[in-house]
Structure formats: structure tokens, C-alpha cells
């Protein structure tokens, strides 16, 4: 197709437009009218208890996450060292992170820190 050719909207297949309901207010009123009133029960108390337990569980999960939180250190490596690290992690079938962690621990143990 060249620049000069123009496509018209009639050349594309389009889906028919959805018909919008006459009044969304009427739909809401019908829904309210068709609902049966629920008898009052101890549901609010049960729901409050469930919410309370859920909050406590969420706090526990957050505490556990903080306990096992990892701290990241950015290390700048030259290309040759990075290449060697990648190759070592591939041949040892381990992650580069594990190798770096082991190297750091070994170094800190050697200097007594």
C-alpha cells in the first residue's frame, strides 16, 4: 500500500456497539427490591473475629519477613572478573551470589572481623 492510498472505516470489520441500559438507577432499584432481607444474626461478631485474626496473622507474616530479610551490596567488578565469576558459577552449578557470599565470609574470617 502506498502513502497516497487511504483506508476508510468501512473496510475494517467492527463489532456492533453494546446497547446501554436506559437507566442504571432503575437497575439498582430492581436489585434492591429483589434482594431478600437477611435476618440479623451473629455474623458481625464472627466477621469482626475473622478480621482480627487476619490482622494478627498479617502482622506475624510481616515480622517473619523482617527476620529473614536480605541486605544487598552493590559490587563493581571489572569485565574479566565478572566473566570468571560467571564461568565459575556455571561450572560449579551454583549462583554467582553464593560464590560471592562464600568469598566474603572467607575473607572476613581470615582477617578476624
Secondary structure, 3 states (H helix, E strand, C coil): CCCCCCCCHHHCCCCCCCCCCCCHHHHHHHHHHHCCCCCCCCHHHHHHHHHHHHHHHHHHHHHHHHHCCCCCCCCCCCHHHHHHHHHHHHHCCCCHHHHHHHHHHHHHHHHCC
